């Protein structure tokens, strides 16, 4: 983490991380700033947004019927 990132590492990061993060910020939140203040509040807000994003992605990949079936408690 303390070493300078290479160009290849930054390209990989942009392709893997930046797209979901920008989608979360603008589509789920609707604006680029967090509503809660402080580290704990930001962590809670981002955790909820990431969970919603992942559920939406799972619904797109699996389909709503399979997702509902997979989430049922047995």
GIDA-V33046 format. One record per run of one state. SS is the DSSP state (alpha for helix, beta for strand, coil for the rest). FROM is the first residue (numbers start at 1). TO is the last residue. If there is no record, write none. Layout:
# GIDA-V33046
ss from to
SS FROM TO
SS FROM TO
This chain:
# GIDA-V33046
ss from to
coil 1 6
alpha 7 28
coil 29 37
alpha 38 62
coil 63 63
alpha 64 71
coil 72 74
